[in-house]
Amino acid sequence: MPTIAIVGAGPGMGLAIARTFGGRGFDVALVARTKEKLQTLVDQLAHEGIKATAFPADVMDRDSLTDALNAAKAHFGGIDVLEYSPAPHSPVPGLALAVPSEVTVENLQPQIDSNFYGAVTVARAVLPAMREAGAELTTPFQAPAWHAEKLPGDSSAPHPAHDDIPRAAAKPERRRTSATSSLRPETAAGTVGSPRSR
């Protein structure tokens, strides 16, 4: 069974993505800071017939994030789709938004740690195995332009990036590899996927 890991899983977008993929045969690895909140999501998904497991980790703690993804890979036998969209719904110490005129290196650094370094950390944790399986990188942006990029060695034709996630969810047996990133002022979201079997 293919697996999606949702980093920054919560009761909004994370739960909706879990339902979308889980409803199409994916197992779901939920990654977020609070074990209790994750367990609530796991229970809710189980009630809907979706197999999900909680892997607590903080995107600001790269070691715990890598450990959580390694645990998810061990538990499910691999990760086929990675979705990254941490967006705290409650205050996080050291992480606060600032209006452009008040941005400093000091108040911007935690955003970079969370949204950029966290995304790099999760990609490095799952991408090597995905590339071995024939990875492709797709990056849609929530802006006027959508584009797709291929990783070196990927001979598949480019496809509209926004079509990749529903297609991956609809065909779990294909085990696609893609990375999706959505950049908004308050957060960066991304998805990476892998074809472990064709």
C-alpha positions as CSV (number, residue, x, y, z in Angstrom):
1,M,0.0,0.0,0.0
2,P,1.4,3.5,-0.9
3,T,2.0,6.0,1.9
4,I,1.7,9.7,2.2
5,A,3.5,11.6,4.9
6,I,1.9,14.9,5.9
7,V,4.3,17.2,7.7
8,G,2.5,19.9,9.6
9,A,-0.7,17.8,9.8
10,G,-3.6,19.6,11.4
11,P,-7.4,19.6,11.5
12,G,-7.6,21.8,8.3
13,M,-5.6,21.2,5.2
14,G,-3.6,18.3,6.6
15,L,-6.8,16.4,7.5
16,A,-8.3,17.1,4.1
17,I,-5.2,15.8,2.3
18,A,-5.2,12.7,4.5
19,R,-8.8,12.1,3.6
20,T,-8.1,12.6,-0.1
21,F,-5.2,10.2,-0.3
22,G,-6.4,7.8,2.4
23,G,-9.7,7.5,0.6
24,R,-7.8,6.4,-2.5
25,G,-5.9,3.6,-0.7
26,F,-2.9,5.4,0.8
27,D,-1.7,4.8,4.3
28,V,-1.2,8.1,6.1
29,A,1.8,9.2,8.3
30,L,0.9,12.3,10.2
31,V,3.8,14.5,11.4
32,A,3.3,17.5,13.7
33,R,4.4,18.8,17.1
34,T,1.6,17.7,19.4
35,K,1.1,13.9,19.9
36,E,-2.4,14.4,21.4
37,K,-3.6,16.4,18.5
38,L,-2.1,13.9,16.0
39,Q,-3.8,11.1,17.9
40,T,-7.2,12.9,17.5
41,L,-6.6,13.0,13.7
42,V,-5.5,9.3,13.7
43,D,-8.7,8.3,15.5
44,Q,-10.9,10.5,13.2
45,L,-9.3,8.9,10.1
46,A,-9.6,5.4,11.5
47,H,-13.4,6.1,12.0
48,E,-13.5,6.9,8.3
49,G,-11.6,3.6,7.4
50,I,-8.3,5.3,6.7
51,K,-5.1,3.8,8.2
52,A,-3.1,6.6,9.8
53,T,-0.2,6.7,12.3
54,A,1.1,9.7,14.3
55,F,4.8,10.6,14.3
56,P,5.4,13.6,16.6
57,A,8.1,16.0,15.5
58,D,8.8,19.8,15.4
59,V,9.8,21.2,12.0
60,M,12.2,23.6,13.9
61,D,14.0,20.5,15.3
62,R,15.7,18.9,12.2
63,D,16.8,15.8,14.1
64,S,13.3,15.0,15.4
65,L,11.9,15.7,12.0
66,T,14.3,13.3,10.3
67,D,13.7,10.7,13.0
68,A,9.9,11.0,12.6
69,L,10.2,10.4,8.8
70,N,12.6,7.5,9.3
71,A,10.1,6.0,11.7
72,A,7.3,6.5,9.2
73,K,9.4,4.9,6.5
74,A,10.2,1.9,8.8
75,H,6.5,1.6,9.9
76,F,5.0,1.7,6.4
77,G,7.9,0.4,4.3
78,G,8.6,3.7,2.6
79,I,7.0,7.1,1.8
80,D,5.6,7.6,-1.6
81,V,4.2,11.1,-1.3
82,L,5.5,13.9,1.0
83,E,3.3,16.9,1.8
84,Y,4.9,19.8,3.7
85,S,2.8,22.6,5.0
86,P,3.5,23.6,8.6
87,A,1.2,26.4,9.5
88,P,0.9,26.8,13.3
89,H,-2.6,27.6,14.5
90,S,-1.4,28.5,18.0
91,P,1.6,30.6,19.1
92,V,5.0,28.9,18.7
93,P,7.8,30.3,20.8
94,G,10.1,32.4,18.6
95,L,7.9,32.1,15.5
96,A,6.0,35.3,14.8
97,L,4.9,37.1,11.6
98,A,6.1,40.6,11.2
99,V,4.9,43.3,8.8
100,P,7.5,44.0,6.1
101,S,8.5,47.3,7.6
102,E,9.3,45.5,10.9
103,V,11.2,42.5,9.5
104,T,14.7,42.0,10.9
105,V,17.2,39.2,10.5
106,E,16.3,38.0,14.0
107,N,12.5,37.8,13.5
108,L,12.9,36.4,10.0
109,Q,15.3,33.6,10.9
110,P,12.6,31.4,12.6
111,Q,10.5,31.6,9.5
112,I,13.4,30.5,7.4
113,D,14.1,27.7,9.9
114,S,10.6,26.4,9.7
115,N,9.5,27.0,6.1
116,F,12.8,26.6,4.3
117,Y,15.2,24.5,6.4
118,G,12.3,22.3,7.5
119,A,11.3,21.7,3.8
120,V,14.9,20.9,2.9
121,T,15.2,18.5,5.9
122,V,12.1,16.5,4.9
123,A,13.1,16.4,1.3
124,R,16.5,15.1,2.2
125,A,15.0,12.5,4.5
126,V,12.8,10.9,1.7
127,L,14.1,12.0,-1.6
128,P,17.1,9.6,-2.0
129,A,14.8,6.5,-1.9
130,M,12.3,8.3,-4.2
131,R,15.0,9.1,-6.7
132,E,16.1,5.5,-6.7
133,A,12.5,4.7,-7.7
134,G,12.5,7.2,-10.5
135,A,11.8,10.6,-8.9
136,E,10.4,13.6,-10.6
137,L,10.0,17.1,-9.1
138,T,6.8,19.1,-9.6
139,T,6.4,22.5,-8.0
140,P,3.1,24.4,-8.3
141,F,2.9,27.8,-6.8
142,Q,-0.3,29.5,-5.5
143,A,0.4,32.4,-7.8
144,P,-0.4,33.3,-11.4
145,A,2.2,30.9,-12.7
146,W,2.4,27.1,-12.4
147,H,5.4,25.1,-13.6
148,A,6.9,21.7,-13.5
149,E,10.6,20.8,-13.2
150,K,12.1,17.4,-13.8
151,L,15.0,16.0,-11.7
152,P,18.1,14.9,-13.6
153,G,17.6,11.5,-15.2
154,D,13.8,11.7,-15.3
155,S,12.7,11.0,-18.9
156,S,9.0,11.5,-18.4
157,A,7.3,14.4,-20.1
158,P,6.5,17.4,-17.9
159,H,2.9,17.6,-16.8
160,P,0.8,20.4,-15.3
161,A,1.9,20.5,-11.7
162,H,-1.5,21.1,-10.2
163,D,-2.7,17.8,-11.8
164,D,0.0,15.7,-10.2
165,I,-1.3,15.4,-6.6
166,P,-4.9,14.3,-7.6
167,R,-3.3,11.9,-10.2
168,A,-1.0,10.5,-7.5
169,A,-3.8,10.0,-5.1
170,A,-6.0,8.4,-7.7
171,K,-3.4,5.8,-8.8
172,P,-1.8,4.5,-5.6
173,E,-0.5,1.4,-7.4
174,R,1.7,3.6,-9.7
175,R,3.7,5.1,-6.8
176,R,4.6,8.4,-8.4
177,T,7.5,10.6,-7.4
178,S,6.8,14.3,-7.2
179,A,7.5,17.3,-5.1
180,T,4.9,20.0,-4.7
181,S,5.5,23.4,-3.1
182,S,2.9,26.1,-2.5
183,L,4.4,29.4,-1.4
184,R,2.2,31.9,0.5
185,P,3.3,34.8,2.7
186,E,2.7,32.9,5.9
187,T,3.9,29.4,5.0
188,A,5.4,27.1,2.4
189,A,3.7,23.9,1.5
190,G,5.2,21.0,-0.4
191,T,4.6,17.5,-1.6
192,V,7.1,14.9,-2.7
193,G,6.0,11.4,-4.0
194,S,7.7,8.2,-5.1
195,P,7.0,5.3,-7.5
196,R,8.2,2.3,-5.5
197,S,6.4,0.0,-7.9
198,R,5.1,0.5,-11.4
